[in-house]
Amino acid sequence: MIESSSINSSIGPREFKECLVEAMKWYGVYKQGFDQKDLLPTAAYFAKLLLKKAGATKRESVWVCANGLKKGRGRRKVKAEIEKIAKVEPFECMVDIYCCRGGKDPYVPLITMECEGFAGYSGEVRRSATSDDCDYLWDLFKLLQVPSPLRIFFALCAEKKTEELQRLIDRHVKAYQGLRKSKDEVYAVVFPWVKLEGKTITVQRWSGKKSSGRNYTLPLGV
């Protein structure tokens, strides 16, 4: 049976990157890059790959709650793929994507995700930004409030603002480190709003209550 503790023991940085590449290739954004409409369904398929990597099966009452998977051919395909290993609730539950196990209360959280796909918010990315005046940080704030062993934040941002947003994310995650358990992990990936072929993105990772994070690079479209 898949447990919260098995998520992080099954998914390290290598598995994270492998599943991310597979999800991006499957949804067709690995080279061409994202539009706003692409980020959430790609993330939902990515969540399915992570759950499968951790040993999730449909008979174990694994749920994936994700709004917006009922309309559009690509999104319906994602929903069908998730249904191979989990039940799908096509509505938002606290965060954009909420994966859990259980048939009744108390449900056990497995993976939570937030996705901000509107690159137009890049103008809010500045050194003094907070969750009160920056939509990226507001979504990250929500993610950090919901207990989960594996929390993932995806953002689509103007290329010239990606490094600054990464610094803001690092600051924000560290500010809320007291809300995480000793084995909880947080990942963040900021995708530049450009064609990704030949680009290298950064995967940020924070483990447990440690104040320091680690960054991993991931070449794309090669």
N, C-alpha and C positions, 0 to 999 in steps of 0.2 A: 504494500500500500504506500502511495506517495505521501510523504509527510513534509511539514515545513522544513524540518532539519535536512531533508534529502535534497532540497532545491540547491542550496549553495555547495553541498558536497558533490553534486553532479555537474554544476555549472560554474566553471572558473572563467577567467579572461579568454582562454583559448576557445572554449565552447561558445562563449558569448559571441566572439568575433565570427566563428564559423557559422553559427546560426543566423547572425545578422547578414552576412554575405549571401547565404542561401536565400533568405527572405527577400533581399533586395533584387537578386537575380530572378527569383520566381515572380515577383510583382513587376519586373521590368524597369526598375529605377537604378540599377547598379551602375550603368554608364550614363544614361540620359539625365539622371537626377530627379528630384521631387517637384511636383506641384503640391499645393496645399491639400488637394483631395487625395493624394497618394499616401500621406504620412500615416494616418491612422490605420488603414487596412494593411499596409506593410507591417506596422507594429503589431497588429492583431495576428498576422501570420507568423511573425517572429515569436510572439508569445506561445503560439501552438508548438513551434519547433523546440522552444525551451522546455515546455511541459513534457513533450515527447522524450526529450533528452533525459529528463528527470524520472521517466518511467510512468507517466500518467496514462491511464486507460479509462475508457468511458464507463466501464463497470465499477469504477471506484468513485463515482459521483463527483467527477471534476467538472467545475463550471467555469465558463468564460463569459463575463458580462462586458459587452462592448456596444456602444451606441453606433448606429449608422452602418450596419452590415446587411440591411434588408434591401437597399436600393442600389442599383448599379451592377453591371455584370461582374466587374472585378471584385467588388465587395461581397457579392453573393457567392463567388467562388471561394473567397477566404472563409466565409461562414461554413460552407460545405466541407472545407478542409479541416477546420477546427472540430466539426461534428464527428470526424472520424475517431477522435480520442476524448472528446469532452462534450458536455451539453452547452448550448449557446443561449444566453439571455440577451436579446438584442436591445438592451437598454443600459444606460450608464448607472453604475453603482459606486458612488462617491468619487471615483476617478475614471479616466477615459477607458481603461481596461483593468478589470478586476478578476483575477483568477483565484479560485478557492476550491476546497473539497468539502463535501458534506451533503446530507439529505435533509437536514433540519438544523436549527440552532443547537450548539454554536458552530458556525462554519469556520473552517480553518483557512486563513489567507495563504496563498502560495506566491503569487506574483502580482504586483500592481504597477500600472504604467500611466504616465501623462504624456500627451503629445501636443505641442504647439506648432501648427503648420502654417501660420500666417506670417510670412517674412516681413510684412508691412509693419510689424511691431518692432523691427530692428531699430527704429528711431528712438525707442524707449531705452535702449541699451546704452547706459552711461555709468560712469564710476559711482555716482551717488544713488543709483537705482535701488528700489526696495520692492517688496511684493505689493505695496500700496500703489505704485505708479508704473510698474513694469509687468506686462501680461505674462512674459516668460517666467518671471520669479513668482507670480501669483499661482501659476499652474504647478510650479515646483513646490511651492508652499503646501498646496493641497496634497501632493504626493507624499511629502514628508510628514504629514499629519496622520496618515492612515497606516496603522501597523502592518508590516509585511516583511518577510525574510529577504525578499528581493524586490527592490524598487528601481524602476527604469524611467528616465526622462529623455524624450526625444524632442528636438527643436529644429525648425527650419529658419535660417537666418541669413541676412545679407552677408556675402563673403567677407567684406571688410570689417564686419562686426563680430565674427565668430570667436576670435580670441578673447575679446572683451567680454562676451557673453559667457565663455568658459570660466573666466576669472570670477564673474558674478555668481555663477552656479557653484563654484568651489567655495566661495565665501558663504553662500546661503546654506549649503549642505553642512558645513562645519558649524554654523550658528545653531543648527537644530540637531546636532549629533547626540544630545542628551535624550532624544526621543527614540533612539535606536537601541535594540538589544545587542548583546555582545557579538552575535553571529550574523546580524543583519548586514546586508550589502546594498549600496546604491550605485547605479551606473547612470551616466549621462552621455549623450552623443548629440553634438550640434552639427547639423548638415548644412553646408553652404548652399544657398539658393542659386546654383549654377549647374552646368553639365559636369558630372562627376568623373568622367573618364580621365584617368591620369592624376586624379586628385588623391590626397591623403587626408583622412579624417582622424580625429582624436577620440578615443574612448576613455572617459574619466571614470574612476572607480574609488569608492570609499568603503572600508570594511569596519564593521562593528562600531565601537565608540571612539575609534582612533581619530585624532584631529587632522592627520595628514592623509591625502589621497594619492593615487597613482594614475598615471596616464599611459595609454597604450596607443600606438599608431596602427592604422589600417589603410593600406593602399587600395584604391578602388579602380574598377574599370580597366584592369590590366589583363 
